[in-house]
Each structure stands twice: as structure tokens, then as C-alpha cells.
Amino acid sequence: MSRHIIPLGSRRALRPELSGGKAATLARLAKLGYAVPPGFVILASLFEDLTQRCVPEGLRNVVDLEPDALEALHQKLLECPVSGTELQQMRRAYQRFGGRVAVRSSYVGEDGSKDSYAGQLESVLGINCENDFVDAVRKVYASQFRCEFAYYRRARGRDPSAATFDSGSMSVLVQRMIDPTVSGVAFSSDPVTGRRRVIIEAATGGAGRVEHGVVTPQRYVVGARHQLIGVQ
């Protein structure tokens, strides 16, 4: 597509340090033949000028900012004008792709083996026009400045770099929006005990019903030999 916007099925999308944890994982699954909705990745490099205009020079330790200062920084990034070049590239990518899309975060380390970042960054679903698409992309990118995310990194930080802001770590994943019969999440090992068994939590309809507490998902436990060993 361009230097800053790449197809989810491209070789560059396989690199988590470039496309972020979520996009890289989905790119690998697609390469293995899984039914991953098509999409593209807006790399962090597209937002370099926007970030330079909004983020104070030399700022590194976002987690050390007071909540009011952090929220002000987040709001500034949401309101700062997008340059003509940035706007043109985002609009062109959406026009070529077309249809309803989901706009999601893909942060370096997200959906990783140590930290999931679940619920810490923004997702915007069901976008079907250019103006809403641009707003959604900016909203997702700016979510790295939210207080919740800063506190999460500080709580999970095992070394100084884990709680350090890096504007080059946040890419934005765009995928075709689907209307699922069933949606959910699967863990390759038990997230509580660490045991080698697959945990699947799913419910009928879209994932938002689970996310917003409308329904409680069914929990399935699958053993190492792919046998169902429990339903909760």
C-alpha cells in the first residue's frame, strides 16, 4: 500500500517490532491458513509528525505524569490537526479496502507471552465511512496516553523500559468487520494456573456483549490431546 501502511498478509506485518503484537500474531495465523479477516496495518511511523506536534520534546516517562497532565496529553493528541499527508494516506487506504471495518490497537508486546494488555487500549468497531475511520484511527493511536494504560505498564513493569513511553510502539490494525454467530477468546495455556491446556471463553453474537457485561461467556477447557475435558 505504502511505506507506512502495509497489508496484514505481507511479510513486514509478521514483524512484531514493526506492526505490533496483535497484528503480527494475526499475520502469522493467516500465513498458517487460519481464517483471519483481511486487513492492513497503519505503522507508527505514519504518526511521527503528529506525535512531534503534540508530545513535549524529550518526554519519556509518561507513567510518572500526574493523571490530569496525562489526560491533557491524551486530549491534545485527539484534537491536534492531522497533516494533509497523514490524512491522504489514511483515506486512500480505506478507499481501497472499503466496507465496514474494525479499528484496533497493535502495540509492541500486546498479546504477548508475558502481558496481554487486554482492555487497556482502544478498539472501534463497525466503521463504514472515511471521516469516522480517520477519527477512529486517531482515537486508537491516542489510547496509549490514557491513565489506565500508564498505570498498567507501571504495575506490570519488570524493568524501566516496560514503563517507558515510545511513540514508535503503537501501530493501528484495520480489519474487515464481520457479524459473528459466536465470538470469544482462546488461551493456549491456562491464564490462571499456567497449565498446558486450552481455555476458550465464548458467547453467541459479537464480542461487545461479553466486553460490556451483557452476557457471561461459556468456558470450555480442552486438554493437551484436544479433548474437551470441562464446560463451566
Solvent accessible surface area in square Angstrom, and as a share of the most:
residue,aa,sasa,rsa
1,M,88,0.39
2,S,46,0.30
3,R,172,0.63
4,H,23,0.10
5,I,3,0.01
6,I,6,0.03
7,P,53,0.33
8,L,5,0.03
9,G,71,0.68
10,S,27,0.18
11,R,206,0.75
12,R,87,0.32
13,A,0,0.00
14,L,42,0.21
15,R,116,0.42
16,P,60,0.38
17,E,103,0.46
18,L,46,0.23
19,S,0,0.00
20,G,1,0.01
21,G,9,0.08
22,K,22,0.09
23,A,0,0.00
24,A,1,0.00
25,T,44,0.26
26,L,33,0.16
27,A,4,0.03
28,R,111,0.40
29,L,63,0.31
30,A,39,0.30
31,K,154,0.65
32,L,134,0.67
33,G,65,0.62
34,Y,137,0.52
35,A,110,0.85
36,V,28,0.16
37,P,36,0.23
38,P,80,0.50
39,G,9,0.09
40,F,0,0.00
41,V,0,0.00
42,I,0,0.00
43,L,4,0.02
44,A,8,0.06
45,S,36,0.23
46,L,8,0.04
47,F,3,0.01
48,E,98,0.44
49,D,79,0.41
50,L,2,0.01
51,T,10,0.06
52,Q,139,0.62
53,R,102,0.37
54,C,2,0.01
55,V,16,0.09
56,P,77,0.49
57,E,178,0.80
58,G,68,0.65
59,L,39,0.19
60,R,125,0.46
61,N,78,0.40
62,V,0,0.00
63,V,8,0.04
64,D,98,0.51
65,L,53,0.26
66,E,124,0.56
67,P,60,0.38
68,D,122,0.63
69,A,46,0.35
70,L,2,0.01
71,E,80,0.36
72,A,62,0.48
73,L,15,0.07
74,H,22,0.10
75,Q,76,0.34
76,K,101,0.43
77,L,1,0.00
78,L,49,0.24
79,E,115,0.52
80,C,16,0.09
81,P,101,0.64
82,V,28,0.16
83,S,34,0.22
84,G,57,0.55
85,T,87,0.51
86,E,6,0.03
87,L,55,0.27
88,Q,101,0.45
89,Q,29,0.13
90,M,3,0.01
91,R,67,0.25
92,R,94,0.34
93,A,3,0.03
94,Y,14,0.06
95,Q,110,0.49
96,R,151,0.55
97,F,35,0.15
98,G,24,0.23
99,G,47,0.45
100,R,97,0.35
101,V,0,0.00
102,A,8,0.07
103,V,0,0.00
104,R,69,0.25
105,S,2,0.01
106,S,0,0.00
107,Y,12,0.05
108,V,56,0.32
109,G,38,0.36
110,E,8,0.04
111,D,71,0.37
112,G,40,0.38
113,S,121,0.78
114,K,143,0.61
115,D,25,0.13
116,S,54,0.35
117,Y,25,0.10
118,A,75,0.58
119,G,75,0.72
120,Q,35,0.16
121,L,17,0.09
122,E,33,0.15
123,S,51,0.33
124,V,30,0.17
125,L,88,0.44
126,G,25,0.24
127,I,18,0.09
128,N,96,0.49
129,C,52,0.31
130,E,47,0.21
131,N,94,0.48
132,D,67,0.35
133,F,0,0.00
134,V,10,0.06
135,D,87,0.45
136,A,4,0.03
137,V,0,0.00
138,R,33,0.12
139,K,93,0.39
140,V,0,0.00
141,Y,1,0.00
142,A,0,0.00
143,S,1,0.01
144,Q,0,0.00
145,F,0,0.00
146,R,51,0.19
147,C,25,0.15
148,E,101,0.45
149,F,0,0.00
150,A,1,0.00
151,Y,88,0.33
152,Y,42,0.16
153,R,7,0.02
154,R,122,0.45
155,A,87,0.67
156,R,96,0.35
157,G,31,0.30
158,R,146,0.53
159,D,74,0.38
160,P,117,0.74
161,S,84,0.54
162,A,41,0.32
163,A,19,0.15
164,T,26,0.15
165,F,9,0.04
166,D,62,0.32
167,S,33,0.21
168,G,47,0.45
169,S,15,0.10
170,M,0,0.00
171,S,2,0.01
172,V,0,0.00
173,L,0,0.00
174,V,0,0.00
175,Q,8,0.04
176,R,78,0.29
177,M,44,0.20
178,I,95,0.48
179,D,119,0.62
180,P,44,0.28
181,T,116,0.67
182,V,82,0.47
183,S,20,0.13
184,G,53,0.51
185,V,73,0.42
186,A,66,0.51
187,F,69,0.29
188,S,85,0.55
189,S,37,0.24
190,D,5,0.02
191,P,76,0.48
192,V,127,0.73
193,T,85,0.50
194,G,48,0.46
195,R,139,0.51
196,R,187,0.68
197,R,49,0.18
198,V,48,0.27
199,I,1,0.00
200,I,57,0.29
201,E,51,0.23
202,A,15,0.12
203,A,17,0.13
204,T,89,0.51
205,G,23,0.22
206,G,28,0.27
207,A,57,0.44
208,G,22,0.21
209,R,90,0.33
210,V,47,0.27
211,E,131,0.59
212,H,144,0.64
213,G,61,0.59
214,V,102,0.58
215,V,39,0.23
216,T,127,0.74
217,P,34,0.21
218,Q,78,0.35
219,R,49,0.18
220,Y,74,0.28
221,V,5,0.03
222,V,25,0.14
223,G,6,0.06
224,A,84,0.65
225,R,211,0.77
226,H,160,0.72
227,Q,85,0.38
228,L,107,0.53
229,I,87,0.44
230,G,24,0.23
231,V,75,0.43
232,Q,124,0.55
